[in-house]
Amino acid sequence: MADKIYDDTVFKGLGVSPGIAIGKAFLFAQMEARAAYYNLADDTQIKNEIERLKQAIAKSIEQIEVIKTNLLGFEVKDPIYILEMYAAMLRDESFVERTTQNIRNERVNAEWAVGMTVDAYAEIFSKLDNDYIRSRISDVQDIGKRIIWNLAGEKQHHLPEGESPVIIVARDLSPADTAQMKIDRVQGFVTDMGSSTSHTTIVARSLEIPAVVGMEKISQAIRTNDTVIVDGTAGLVIVNPSPELIRRYEARRRDYLIARSEMLVSAKQPAITVDGYRMQIGCNIEFAEEIPSAIEHGAEGIGLYRTEFLYINRHSLASQEEHRINYESVIGVPPLEWATIRTFDLGGDKFFSDPKLAKEMNPQMGLRAIRFCLKEKEIFKEQLRAILGAAHRGTTRILFPMISGVEEIRETKKILNGVKTEILSQGVVIPQDIDIGIMIEVPSAVVMADELAHEVDFFSIGTNDLIQYALAIDRINEHVHYLYEPLHPAVLRLIRTVVIAGHKANIRVAMCGEMAGDPLNTLILLALRIDELSMYPLAIPRVKKIIRRASLQEADALFARVIHLSSAKEIRGLVEEYMWDNFADILPARDV
Amino acid sequence: MRIERELQIKNMLGIHARVAARIVAVTNKYASSVFFRTKERQANAKNLIDLLTLSCPLGSIVTVEIDGSDAKGLFEELQTMADDKFGEE
């Protein structure tokens, strides 16, 4: 290896999980392997390459079969059929034949030979007159990628042996990717894709490790074993820093940890404004293991327990018993006063471990969340039985995602009541006071909030999706991400509508999206009279501290000024200015 | 035994990916070799990608050429599938 000169290259991205990490990069392998070209000098190599090809194809078939088995319990016909097609393509003898001939005749390595075969098929397909079949070339290309990927470095997919900590660098990370990492060795995440609400962000925050996302092409600029500094607070990544820079960042890292521990000292005090308004503070979690840290950071309850992990990346459906054990581990954990369990929000980007499988044209608006549940009632009932079975542990709230109208919640409640009757007859004791709530994340639910309020005990505003749907922005698309603006006047008005409708019907209104955890928004949310803010645990100390120093009076005054503004930019400008003038010592340090 | 017979494609979408996958699942159960032929092309009906490139729409006539000891059983099964519009519309 050539001597590396310290180049101090700085990349700027979106800091989504604060803190500083310094360590060796590990490039997490991508499916889009770019094949290298080698000329084969002798015939033994040809034999070896053909053998490698056959093994890579066998491996690919095996992987497809595993994914297929994982999905079998779900009765999702389309993806399974696509997988069967992939498997059949991988078994296509003429594909193998063409590729081995390329190796033999052109004397090229297996990766290159696969690329040649795929190109040859692309040529053939492009000449077909049937549009539909012509487009199937994408499937041939997909299996080509998979074979090349298996040829190139199956090893790269797993962390290197040993215990040394690493910084994961990737194009993007799916739940399946992070699930297979030895997570205790990961010190930081750096990804090309992503936003403040993507999976990488959620995982990084829940593990309290720094992450910078949305870096566009950094996975091509960093190589495994490069030294990397990740500044998740400022959103910076520095590749191959000089010893001097490393020293500076080590000092910053210590400062950060000290500041954080100071913040934690007051984290457990309640969030009461100087004029006596108490905001309930919940935490958003995915695993019971996060609870101790959430308590340490000042959570008073669980405002959002995501249950998707019970469904993804598994070989079979979790049993009802497994569900119940999981729910029992999050309900009634002192000093947490309540646990809000969101029923599964599968579909869209969260369901399939292989993004290729979720090929709905518009998965965010497709068959997901409550829609999936109302279609696959048996899967849904299993989950409800488990939640009800665990509810004896403490105050339980059940939260249904993606409700778009009254019919859906009525049908959902009917199913819930059916399950209640059924398990009561089996002698299971169900507490009387289980609250039922819905996520307000579809714009139609905002419009219908006054009607919906009569159906439930609470609302929880899911700002991530609500903003995405209301502003028509794909939150993981790096090109439109800049339009994602919680302080958009339309968003503020939507939230206000929901709170007014909820309070008129005497029900609580919570907020559990990213918007709730950004301290810059805290005064605005006070003015809107949200009853409960639920956020990732790390965000709690700051938000609480701001609430304790603020008054409703000043929050209302600020809100009165912004609500008359018509542009998101003006509102953000005004809010940020006010917050920096009055709460600068609490806000996270600004980028320098 | 060698069979050469014609099959008519009666389903709306023709031999598209799902149908092709179904066909190769059947042909690969048999020892006989099997080729589908249209005016323009010929495809090994045991190979999915090959079969797709045949691109047979509704109403097309495919010449099926089977050679092997279990040729008869295979043709009958293919015929039943085609008559049943491959389980589609």
Interface residues (C-beta under 8 A of the other chain):
Chain A: Y81 E84 M85 A88 M89 R91 D92 E93 S94 F95 Y121 I124 F125 L128 D129 N130 Y132 I133 R136 D139 V140
Chain B: L13 G14 H16 A17 R18 A20 A21 V24 A25 N28 N44 K46 N47 L48 I49 D50 L52 T53 S55 P57
